[in-house]
Amino acid sequence: MNRVKAAFFSLTPPPGAAEDISGYLRWHLLDHMPEQYQLPGIVYATRWIADADCADARIAGDGRLQRVGSIMNYLVGDPVQRTHDDFMELGPRLAELGRYPESLASLQLRMLALLRWYAAPRVLVSAEVVPFRPHRGIVALVEEPGDGDVARWLTWLHAEHYPALLDAPGVAGAWMYGSTSTWQLHPRCQGAPQYITVIYLDGEPLVTAREIAAVIERRWSSGAVHPQFAGPLRSMVQWDAWPVQP
């Protein structure tokens, strides 16, 4: 049983050519993000960045989500509904205290239910802890249902697709989320049905994304879903768990 039940995903565009968001990122990382841990069900929080190289390595993009430049991810456990409600109230409350000085334009904010979680056999850790294992970056997939058989697609993912993906060098694991009616969501978190998958990488993100692109593109061949975004992003925190590469 996984103690994570859902996750918030906040997608924002890249900065403009003359825009410096280093101040925002520093404030969010050192001030705003830690405050979320006072909420009862916040299990973990992290941000991933798509710099220029990541943008060039994008596998797919459609509509406004092809502009994804940053993804903020909060993992949520019980009590989910209370945590959702408190999360949506915390930002305005901090703003009233002068603790919300900066903000970024939003492409979307969603809270989705955790559906599946996997770990590559080589990493040894259980699938339930993959997000807490240091990683260099991710490949994020945002998909919406199409005209095909989604139930058959989900079965194929579990039986064939994820085993092939997890066998690729540099892939440490994958967690998949989907829209749900289990909880009453704030209007800002509502939208068309959607799946978001986070593929955790301990290989170099650009290299690994290129090597698994063909595997990922098979997800869309049946027409069951179509991609809104698919591409690599880097972890904001730099780790020393790997040797420096030339």
ZAPA-257169 format. One line per field, with one value per residue: residue number from 1; residue in three letters; x, y, z of N, C-alpha, C, O in turn. Coordinates in steps of 0.1 Angstrom, whole numbers, plus 5000, padded with zeros to 4 digits. Example, Ala and Ser with C-alpha at 12.3 -4.5 7.8 and 13.67 -1.06 7.14 Angstrom:
REM ZAPA-257169
n = 1,2
res = ALA,SER
n.u = 5132,5128
n.v = 4943,4978
n.w = 5078,5071
ca.u = 5123,5137
ca.v = 4955,4989
ca.w = 5078,5071
c.u = 5132,5129
c.v = 4967,5000
c.w = 5078,5079
o.u = 5142,5134
o.v = 4967,5011
o.w = 5085,5080
REM end
This chain:
REM ZAPA-257169
n = 1,2,3,4,5,6,7,8,9,10,11,12,13,14,15,16,17,18,19,20,21,22,23,24,25,26,27,28,29,30,31,32,33,34,35,36,37,38,39,40,41,42,43,44,45,46,47,48,49,50,51,52,53,54,55,56,57,58,59,60,61,62,63,64,65,66,67,68,69,70,71,72,73,74,75,76,77,78,79,80,81,82,83,84,85,86,87,88,89,90,91,92,93,94,95,96,97,98,99,100,101,102,103,104,105,106,107,108,109,110,111,112,113,114,115,116,117,118,119,120,121,122,123,124,125,126,127,128,129,130,131,132,133,134,135,136,137,138,139,140,141,142,143,144,145,146,147,148,149,150,151,152,153,154,155,156,157,158,159,160,161,162,163,164,165,166,167,168,169,170,171,172,173,174,175,176,177,178,179,180,181,182,183,184,185,186,187,188,189,190,191,192,193,194,195,196,197,198,199,200,201,202,203,204,205,206,207,208,209,210,211,212,213,214,215,216,217,218,219,220,221,222,223,224,225,226,227,228,229,230,231,232,233,234,235,236,237,238,239,240,241,242,243,244,245,246
res = MET,ASN,ARG,VAL,LYS,ALA,ALA,PHE,PHE,SER,LEU,THR,PRO,PRO,PRO,GLY,ALA,ALA,GLU,ASP,ILE,SER,GLY,TYR,LEU,ARG,TRP,HIS,LEU,LEU,ASP,HIS,MET,PRO,GLU,GLN,TYR,GLN,LEU,PRO,GLY,ILE,VAL,TYR,ALA,THR,ARG,TRP,ILE,ALA,ASP,ALA,ASP,CYS,ALA,ASP,ALA,ARG,ILE,ALA,GLY,ASP,GLY,ARG,LEU,GLN,ARG,VAL,GLY,SER,ILE,MET,ASN,TYR,LEU,VAL,GLY,ASP,PRO,VAL,GLN,ARG,THR,HIS,ASP,ASP,PHE,MET,GLU,LEU,GLY,PRO,ARG,LEU,ALA,GLU,LEU,GLY,ARG,TYR,PRO,GLU,SER,LEU,ALA,SER,LEU,GLN,LEU,ARG,MET,LEU,ALA,LEU,LEU,ARG,TRP,TYR,ALA,ALA,PRO,ARG,VAL,LEU,VAL,SER,ALA,GLU,VAL,VAL,PRO,PHE,ARG,PRO,HIS,ARG,GLY,ILE,VAL,ALA,LEU,VAL,GLU,GLU,PRO,GLY,ASP,GLY,ASP,VAL,ALA,ARG,TRP,LEU,THR,TRP,LEU,HIS,ALA,GLU,HIS,TYR,PRO,ALA,LEU,LEU,ASP,ALA,PRO,GLY,VAL,ALA,GLY,ALA,TRP,MET,TYR,GLY,SER,THR,SER,THR,TRP,GLN,LEU,HIS,PRO,ARG,CYS,GLN,GLY,ALA,PRO,GLN,TYR,ILE,THR,VAL,ILE,TYR,LEU,ASP,GLY,GLU,PRO,LEU,VAL,THR,ALA,ARG,GLU,ILE,ALA,ALA,VAL,ILE,GLU,ARG,ARG,TRP,SER,SER,GLY,ALA,VAL,HIS,PRO,GLN,PHE,ALA,GLY,PRO,LEU,ARG,SER,MET,VAL,GLN,TRP,ASP,ALA,TRP,PRO,VAL,GLN,PRO
n.u = 5008,5006,5015,5012,4986,4977,4986,4996,5001,5018,5021,5042,5051,5082,5106,5105,5126,5139,5135,5143,5141,5153,5152,5125,5126,5144,5130,5107,5118,5131,5114,5085,5078,5088,5068,5046,5048,5036,5010,4986,4987,5009,5035,5058,5078,5088,5106,5109,5129,5128,5152,5168,5180,5166,5141,5145,5148,5123,5098,5071,5044,5015,4993,4988,5004,5027,5045,5057,5078,5085,5078,5061,5058,5038,5035,5008,4992,4970,4952,4935,4915,4912,4939,4940,4921,4933,4957,4949,4941,4963,4982,4968,4966,4992,4999,4985,5000,5022,5040,5040,5054,5060,5050,5044,5032,5005,5002,4987,4970,4967,4952,4957,4949,4969,4978,4994,5026,5061,5093,5125,5141,5169,5175,5169,5154,5121,5091,5074,5090,5104,5102,5116,5142,5173,5174,5184,5167,5136,5114,5085,5051,5021,4989,4959,4927,4918,4902,4904,4904,4906,4907,4918,4943,4954,4957,4976,4998,5006,5012,5030,5043,5054,5072,5091,5100,5112,5133,5152,5184,5192,5167,5149,5124,5088,5059,5024,4996,4961,4930,4903,4872,4871,4876,4865,4873,4890,4879,4902,4917,4904,4895,4897,4897,4927,4959,4990,5023,5053,5085,5112,5146,5179,5199,5216,5195,5189,5202,5190,5163,5163,5170,5148,5127,5114,5102,5084,5068,5052,5031,5011,5002,4978,4958,4943,4950,4962,4992,4997,5020,5053,5085,5119,5130,5150,5163,5160,5177,5211,5229,5254,5257,5266,5294,5312,5305,5323
n.v = 4988,5022,5052,5076,5092,5109,5138,5171,5190,5217,5235,5257,5283,5288,5314,5347,5362,5383,5380,5373,5347,5338,5350,5344,5316,5311,5322,5305,5280,5282,5294,5294,5268,5250,5257,5243,5219,5220,5213,5187,5163,5166,5150,5151,5174,5189,5205,5207,5217,5229,5237,5255,5235,5212,5220,5219,5192,5181,5157,5156,5180,5200,5226,5249,5236,5228,5247,5242,5250,5246,5224,5220,5198,5183,5157,5139,5126,5108,5130,5134,5151,5171,5181,5190,5211,5228,5234,5249,5271,5281,5296,5322,5329,5332,5353,5374,5379,5390,5372,5362,5372,5370,5356,5331,5329,5307,5276,5253,5239,5210,5184,5151,5116,5090,5063,5041,5027,5022,5006,5004,4972,4972,4992,4985,4996,4998,5003,5021,5041,5054,5083,5095,5088,5101,5118,5127,5140,5141,5125,5139,5132,5143,5135,5132,5116,5100,5088,5061,5029,5033,5017,4993,5003,5011,4986,4975,4993,4985,4958,4956,4980,4996,4977,4975,5001,5005,4989,5003,5018,5043,5049,5051,5046,5049,5069,5070,5091,5100,5117,5121,5115,5112,5130,5163,5189,5220,5247,5257,5235,5218,5203,5191,5155,5138,5123,5121,5113,5106,5099,5088,5097,5085,5086,5108,5134,5144,5126,5102,5107,5109,5083,5068,5078,5066,5044,5057,5070,5050,5048,5063,5053,5038,5056,5059,5077,5111,5131,5159,5171,5160,5154,5160,5171,5189,5181,5205,5205,5199,5169,5149,5122,5110,5104,5132,5141,5145
n.w = 5000,4991,5007,4995,4979,4960,4939,4935,4906,4893,4865,4847,4824,4805,4814,4800,4774,4785,4812,4845,4866,4889,4914,4921,4921,4941,4964,4963,4967,4992,5010,5004,4995,5017,5036,5029,5041,5066,5062,5066,5050,5032,5017,5002,4983,4952,4925,4890,4862,4828,4809,4782,4766,4774,4764,4737,4734,4736,4733,4726,4721,4726,4719,4746,4765,4754,4760,4785,4811,4836,4863,4893,4919,4943,4966,4979,5008,5031,5053,5023,5012,5031,5030,5004,5005,5025,5012,4990,5004,5017,5002,4997,5024,5032,5015,5025,5047,5037,5026,5001,4977,4950,4918,4892,4859,4852,4836,4841,4870,4887,4907,4908,4910,4923,4903,4894,4903,4898,4900,4886,4882,4887,4905,4930,4952,4967,4948,4959,4970,4951,4942,4963,4962,4952,4921,4888,4870,4852,4828,4818,4812,4798,4792,4773,4771,4740,4711,4712,4729,4761,4785,4775,4767,4792,4803,4786,4791,4817,4814,4793,4783,4805,4817,4795,4794,4819,4817,4804,4802,4827,4835,4864,4876,4876,4880,4878,4873,4874,4864,4887,4905,4931,4951,4962,4942,4940,4919,4904,4901,4884,4852,4818,4815,4823,4822,4840,4839,4856,4849,4864,4864,4867,4850,4827,4819,4792,4775,4783,4778,4750,4743,4752,4737,4715,4727,4743,4725,4714,4731,4721,4697,4694,4696,4719,4738,4735,4733,4754,4764,4764,4776,4787,4820,4843,4876,4902,4925,4929,4930,4945,4940,4918,4896,4882,4849,4818
ca.u = 5000,5014,5009,5008,4973,4974,4997,4994,5011,5017,5029,5044,5059,5096,5107,5107,5140,5145,5130,5151,5132,5162,5146,5113,5129,5150,5119,5098,5125,5136,5103,5071,5077,5088,5056,5036,5049,5027,4997,4986,4990,5020,5045,5071,5077,5100,5104,5118,5131,5131,5160,5167,5184,5154,5130,5149,5147,5109,5093,5058,5038,5003,4986,4996,5013,5040,5054,5061,5092,5088,5068,5061,5051,5036,5029,4997,4987,4958,4938,4937,4906,4916,4951,4937,4914,4943,4967,4943,4939,4976,4988,4962,4968,5006,4999,4980,5011,5033,5049,5038,5058,5062,5043,5046,5020,5002,4996,4976,4972,4958,4955,4954,4950,4980,4972,5004,5040,5070,5107,5134,5147,5183,5177,5167,5145,5107,5084,5068,5099,5112,5104,5125,5155,5178,5174,5189,5156,5125,5106,5071,5041,5008,4981,4944,4920,4914,4890,4906,4900,4915,4909,4928,4956,4959,4962,4989,5008,5010,5017,5041,5050,5063,5084,5101,5105,5120,5145,5161,5194,5190,5153,5149,5111,5077,5046,5013,4984,4949,4919,4894,4861,4871,4877,4859,4884,4888,4878,4915,4923,4896,4898,4894,4903,4941,4969,5003,5033,5066,5095,5124,5159,5192,5208,5216,5181,5188,5206,5180,5151,5165,5171,5135,5117,5107,5093,5073,5059,5043,5019,5000,4999,4965,4948,4936,4953,4972,5001,4998,5034,5063,5098,5128,5132,5161,5160,5166,5187,5222,5233,5268,5257,5272,5306,5311,5308,5330
ca.v = 5000,5034,5062,5087,5089,5119,5147,5184,5194,5231,5237,5271,5285,5293,5328,5354,5364,5394,5378,5366,5341,5333,5354,5336,5302,5311,5324,5294,5268,5284,5300,5290,5253,5244,5260,5233,5207,5221,5207,5173,5152,5168,5140,5155,5185,5191,5212,5203,5228,5226,5248,5255,5222,5203,5224,5214,5177,5177,5146,5160,5191,5204,5237,5258,5228,5227,5258,5239,5253,5242,5216,5218,5185,5180,5144,5141,5114,5111,5131,5140,5162,5183,5187,5198,5223,5236,5238,5260,5283,5285,5307,5334,5333,5337,5366,5384,5381,5395,5361,5357,5384,5367,5345,5329,5326,5293,5268,5246,5234,5198,5174,5138,5104,5081,5051,5031,5031,5012,5008,4995,4962,4974,5003,4977,5001,4995,5012,5031,5051,5059,5097,5100,5084,5112,5116,5138,5147,5133,5128,5141,5130,5148,5129,5133,5105,5102,5081,5047,5021,5037,5006,4984,5010,5010,4972,4974,5000,4977,4945,4956,4993,5000,4968,4979,5014,5003,4981,5012,5024,5056,5050,5045,5042,5057,5070,5075,5097,5103,5125,5114,5122,5108,5142,5175,5197,5235,5250,5259,5222,5211,5204,5179,5143,5138,5115,5126,5102,5110,5089,5093,5094,5087,5088,5122,5135,5146,5114,5092,5110,5106,5068,5062,5085,5056,5036,5066,5074,5039,5050,5071,5047,5032,5066,5059,5090,5119,5138,5174,5174,5149,5159,5159,5183,5186,5184,5218,5203,5191,5159,5144,5108,5104,5111,5143,5137,5155
ca.w = 5000,4990,5015,4986,4973,4949,4937,4928,4896,4888,4853,4844,4812,4807,4815,4788,4771,4794,4825,4854,4877,4899,4927,4924,4924,4955,4973,4964,4973,5006,5018,5001,4994,5030,5043,5026,5050,5077,5059,5072,5041,5022,5019,4996,4973,4944,4913,4878,4852,4814,4803,4767,4761,4776,4755,4724,4734,4739,4725,4720,4727,4719,4726,4756,4774,4747,4766,4798,4814,4850,4870,4907,4923,4957,4968,4990,5015,5039,5048,5011,5010,5040,5025,4992,5009,5032,5002,4983,5013,5023,4994,5000,5037,5032,5008,5035,5057,5029,5023,4987,4969,4936,4912,4878,4851,4853,4824,4847,4883,4888,4916,4902,4919,4920,4898,4893,4906,4894,4901,4877,4891,4890,4915,4943,4962,4963,4939,4968,4975,4940,4942,4974,4958,4944,4907,4880,4863,4848,4816,4822,4802,4801,4781,4774,4764,4726,4706,4713,4741,4772,4794,4769,4768,4805,4805,4778,4798,4828,4810,4783,4782,4816,4818,4785,4798,4831,4813,4797,4811,4831,4840,4878,4880,4870,4888,4869,4879,4865,4869,4896,4911,4945,4960,4956,4938,4938,4904,4898,4899,4875,4838,4810,4820,4820,4828,4841,4843,4859,4847,4872,4857,4873,4839,4822,4813,4778,4769,4786,4771,4736,4742,4754,4730,4706,4736,4748,4713,4712,4740,4714,4684,4694,4696,4732,4744,4727,4742,4755,4767,4768,4775,4799,4828,4852,4890,4907,4934,4924,4939,4944,4941,4906,4892,4872,4835,4810
c.u = 5009,5007,5006,4996,4971,4987,4991,5005,5008,5026,5030,5052,5073,5096,5109,5122,5147,5141,5140,5142,5140,5156,5134,5116,5136,5139,5111,5105,5128,5125,5090,5070,5078,5075,5045,5036,5041,5014,4997,4990,5001,5031,5058,5068,5090,5097,5114,5118,5134,5138,5160,5171,5172,5143,5133,5148,5133,5105,5080,5053,5026,4997,4994,5006,5026,5050,5059,5075,5096,5076,5070,5052,5050,5029,5020,4993,4975,4961,4938,4928,4909,4929,4949,4931,4924,4953,4961,4941,4952,4982,4982,4965,4983,5007,4994,4990,5023,5044,5047,5041,5058,5053,5046,5033,5018,4997,4985,4980,4962,4962,4949,4956,4962,4974,4982,5018,5049,5084,5115,5140,5161,5185,5175,5157,5130,5101,5078,5077,5107,5113,5113,5139,5161,5178,5179,5178,5145,5122,5092,5062,5028,4999,4967,4938,4916,4902,4892,4901,4910,4918,4919,4942,4962,4964,4975,5000,5014,5017,5030,5049,5059,5074,5095,5108,5115,5133,5156,5171,5190,5176,5153,5135,5101,5065,5036,5001,4973,4938,4909,4883,4860,4870,4870,4871,4881,4887,4892,4921,4915,4899,4894,4902,4918,4949,4983,5012,5046,5076,5108,5137,5171,5203,5207,5203,5181,5192,5195,5167,5152,5165,5157,5124,5108,5097,5081,5063,5049,5030,5008,4996,4985,4954,4940,4938,4962,4980,4998,5012,5041,5077,5106,5128,5143,5157,5167,5178,5198,5228,5248,5269,5264,5285,5304,5314,5314,5320
c.v = 5012,5045,5075,5083,5098,5128,5160,5185,5208,5233,5252,5272,5289,5308,5334,5357,5374,5391,5369,5360,5335,5337,5347,5322,5301,5312,5311,5282,5270,5289,5293,5275,5246,5246,5249,5221,5208,5215,5192,5162,5155,5159,5144,5166,5187,5198,5207,5214,5223,5238,5247,5242,5212,5207,5218,5199,5172,5167,5149,5172,5196,5216,5244,5250,5226,5237,5255,5242,5249,5234,5215,5207,5184,5166,5145,5127,5118,5122,5140,5152,5174,5189,5195,5211,5233,5242,5250,5273,5289,5297,5320,5339,5339,5351,5377,5388,5387,5384,5355,5368,5382,5356,5343,5327,5311,5287,5259,5241,5222,5191,5161,5127,5096,5068,5039,5036,5019,5016,4999,4985,4965,4984,4997,4983,4998,5006,5024,5043,5058,5075,5103,5096,5096,5108,5129,5146,5137,5134,5128,5139,5135,5143,5131,5122,5109,5094,5066,5041,5024,5025,4996,4990,5009,4996,4970,4981,4991,4964,4946,4969,4996,4990,4971,4992,5013,4995,4990,5017,5039,5058,5043,5040,5052,5057,5076,5079,5099,5111,5116,5122,5118,5119,5154,5185,5212,5237,5252,5245,5213,5213,5192,5167,5142,5128,5122,5115,5109,5099,5094,5088,5095,5087,5103,5124,5136,5133,5103,5094,5107,5091,5062,5068,5075,5048,5044,5068,5062,5040,5056,5064,5042,5043,5067,5072,5098,5128,5153,5179,5161,5154,5158,5172,5179,5189,5197,5216,5194,5181,5155,5129,5102,5111,5122,5138,5148,5162
c.w = 5000,4999,5007,4979,4960,4948,4931,4918,4891,4877,4849,4831,4815,4808,4801,4786,4780,4809,4833,4866,4888,4913,4931,4928,4938,4965,4975,4971,4988,5015,5016,5002,5008,5038,5041,5035,5063,5075,5062,5063,5031,5026,5013,4985,4965,4931,4902,4868,4838,4809,4788,4761,4762,4766,4741,4722,4736,4728,4718,4728,4719,4727,4736,4764,4767,4752,4780,4800,4828,4855,4885,4911,4938,4959,4980,4995,5023,5050,5035,5009,5019,5035,5013,4996,5016,5022,4994,4991,5018,5015,4997,5014,5039,5025,5017,5045,5050,5026,5009,4977,4954,4931,4898,4871,4852,4840,4829,4861,4884,4901,4911,4912,4914,4915,4898,4897,4904,4897,4892,4886,4895,4902,4929,4952,4957,4955,4947,4972,4963,4940,4952,4972,4949,4929,4900,4873,4860,4833,4821,4810,4806,4789,4784,4766,4750,4723,4708,4726,4752,4782,4788,4769,4781,4808,4798,4785,4809,4824,4801,4783,4793,4819,4808,4789,4810,4828,4807,4806,4814,4837,4854,4882,4873,4879,4878,4877,4869,4872,4877,4901,4926,4955,4953,4954,4936,4923,4897,4894,4889,4860,4831,4816,4815,4828,4829,4846,4845,4858,4853,4866,4867,4863,4835,4815,4798,4770,4771,4778,4756,4734,4744,4746,4722,4715,4740,4737,4710,4721,4732,4701,4683,4693,4709,4739,4734,4737,4742,4757,4769,4766,4788,4807,4838,4867,4894,4916,4928,4934,4936,4943,4929,4903,4882,4858,4827,4801
o.u = 5018,4995,4998,4995,4963,4996,4983,5017,4997,5038,5019,5060,5076,5086,5114,5130,5158,5144,5144,5137,5135,5157,5132,5111,5133,5139,5107,5099,5127,5127,5085,5060,5070,5072,5037,5026,5040,5006,5008,4996,5003,5037,5069,5057,5101,5085,5126,5107,5142,5132,5153,5164,5170,5136,5124,5146,5131,5108,5077,5057,5027,4995,5007,5016,5036,5062,5064,5084,5107,5064,5081,5041,5060,5018,5023,4990,4970,4973,4942,4932,4909,4930,4955,4935,4924,4957,4969,4940,4953,4987,4989,4966,4985,5015,5000,4990,5034,5055,5052,5032,5058,5050,5051,5023,5028,4988,4975,4992,4950,4974,4937,4965,4964,4966,4978,5020,5046,5087,5111,5145,5165,5195,5179,5150,5128,5105,5077,5072,5117,5124,5119,5148,5154,5182,5178,5180,5145,5127,5086,5065,5023,5002,4962,4943,4912,4893,4883,4895,4921,4929,4927,4952,4974,4975,4984,5011,5026,5027,5038,5062,5071,5085,5107,5120,5126,5142,5167,5168,5186,5173,5155,5133,5104,5061,5039,4997,4975,4938,4908,4883,4850,4863,4869,4877,4870,4893,4893,4930,4919,4905,4888,4913,4921,4945,4987,5009,5051,5075,5114,5138,5172,5215,5199,5200,5172,5185,5191,5161,5142,5159,5154,5112,5096,5086,5070,5051,5039,5020,4996,4988,4979,4943,4931,4929,4967,4974,4997,5015,5036,5081,5100,5126,5145,5148,5178,5188,5195,5231,5253,5279,5266,5287,5294,5324,5312,5324
o.v = 5013,5047,5083,5072,5094,5127,5159,5182,5211,5232,5258,5263,5292,5315,5328,5355,5372,5400,5359,5368,5328,5329,5343,5317,5292,5305,5307,5275,5260,5289,5287,5269,5238,5238,5247,5214,5199,5213,5186,5152,5146,5159,5142,5167,5186,5198,5204,5221,5214,5247,5238,5238,5204,5198,5214,5193,5160,5168,5145,5175,5196,5215,5245,5255,5221,5236,5263,5237,5248,5237,5211,5206,5184,5164,5151,5118,5129,5122,5152,5163,5185,5201,5206,5222,5245,5253,5259,5284,5301,5306,5330,5351,5348,5360,5388,5399,5389,5388,5344,5373,5392,5347,5353,5322,5303,5293,5258,5240,5224,5191,5160,5128,5094,5062,5028,5048,5008,5028,4987,4988,4961,4984,5003,4975,4994,5018,5035,5053,5066,5080,5114,5101,5100,5097,5140,5158,5126,5143,5119,5144,5131,5147,5131,5118,5121,5092,5058,5048,5018,5023,4991,4983,5007,4994,4963,4976,4990,4961,4937,4968,4998,4994,4971,4993,5019,4995,4986,5021,5046,5069,5031,5031,5061,5046,5086,5073,5100,5111,5104,5134,5121,5118,5155,5190,5215,5230,5248,5245,5201,5223,5183,5169,5146,5124,5128,5109,5117,5089,5104,5076,5105,5089,5110,5117,5130,5129,5096,5085,5102,5086,5051,5064,5077,5045,5040,5069,5065,5034,5055,5070,5041,5040,5075,5077,5092,5133,5159,5190,5152,5159,5156,5183,5167,5197,5201,5223,5184,5185,5157,5123,5089,5123,5121,5131,5160,5171
o.w = 5008,4998,5012,4973,4951,4956,4922,4920,4886,4879,4848,4828,4826,4804,4792,4795,4783,4817,4828,4874,4896,4923,4942,4938,4945,4975,4986,4979,4995,5027,5025,5008,5011,5046,5049,5036,5070,5084,5061,5067,5022,5037,5019,4980,4971,4927,4905,4866,4837,4804,4782,4751,4753,4761,4734,4711,4738,4717,4707,4739,4707,4739,4734,4768,4773,4750,4786,4793,4832,4852,4889,4907,4945,4953,4991,4987,5022,5055,5035,5005,5014,5035,5012,4991,5013,5023,4992,4985,5021,5021,5000,5017,5046,5029,5017,5051,5056,5023,5006,4970,4947,4939,4891,4878,4852,4833,4822,4864,4882,4905,4909,4921,4902,4923,4902,4896,4907,4898,4890,4897,4906,4908,4939,4959,4946,4956,4942,4976,4966,4937,4951,4979,4940,4925,4905,4870,4866,4827,4827,4799,4817,4778,4796,4756,4747,4731,4705,4734,4752,4786,4796,4771,4783,4815,4804,4785,4810,4830,4802,4783,4791,4822,4811,4788,4810,4836,4804,4818,4806,4843,4855,4890,4866,4884,4871,4886,4857,4884,4874,4901,4933,4965,4941,4964,4932,4915,4885,4885,4887,4857,4837,4822,4803,4839,4819,4856,4837,4866,4849,4863,4874,4866,4840,4805,4792,4761,4761,4773,4750,4724,4738,4748,4721,4711,4740,4739,4704,4718,4735,4693,4672,4690,4710,4745,4724,4747,4731,4753,4776,4755,4799,4801,4841,4869,4889,4915,4922,4945,4925,4946,4929,4906,4874,4856,4830,4793
REM end
